[in-house]
Amino acid sequence: MPIETTDSTDTTDIFDTFDIVGSIESIESIDSIDEELSWQETALCAQTGPEFFFPAPGASTREAKQLCGACEGRVECLEYALRHDEKFGVWGGLSEKERHRLKLRRA
């Protein structure tokens, strides 16, 4: 037997409100992402090619680590990589294996 309701709420208003709230949350999310990636604006890696930071398997990461060592965004870069579980490349001066070991020590 169907249930009868006496509520005559116009669902259009509810959906309009939801869209506004969803838009605000999206803007806040974008602001959060911008803040999280602000270190990239001054990062030395942004001024060089990706071949230093994503070398072929078995190739040296020495040059990338030297650049990272001189970069003021190194700590934020490393924390970003750890938070987002970056699997490839040199981030914050550490290789994939070094980041993995660091995560294990922190756990």
Rosetta blueprint (number, residue, H / E / L):
1 M L
2 P L
3 I L
4 E L
5 T L
6 T L
7 D L
8 S L
9 T L
10 D L
11 T H
12 T H
13 D H
14 I H
15 F H
16 D H
17 T H
18 F H
19 D H
20 I H
21 V H
22 G H
23 S H
24 I H
25 E H
26 S H
27 I H
28 E H
29 S H
30 I H
31 D H
32 S H
33 I H
34 D H
35 E H
36 E H
37 L L
38 S H
39 W H
40 Q H
41 E H
42 T L
43 A L
44 L H
45 C H
46 A H
47 Q H
48 T L
49 G L
50 P L
51 E L
52 F L
53 F L
54 F L
55 P L
56 A L
57 P L
58 G L
59 A L
60 S L
61 T L
62 R H
63 E H
64 A H
65 K H
66 Q H
67 L H
68 C H
69 G H
70 A L
71 C L
72 E L
73 G L
74 R H
75 V H
76 E H
77 C H
78 L H
79 E H
80 Y H
81 A H
82 L H
83 R H
84 H L
85 D L
86 E L
87 K L
88 F L
89 G L
90 V L
91 W E
92 G L
93 G L
94 L E
95 S L
96 E H
97 K H
98 E H
99 R H
100 H H
101 R H
102 L H
103 K H
104 L H
105 R H
106 R H
107 A L
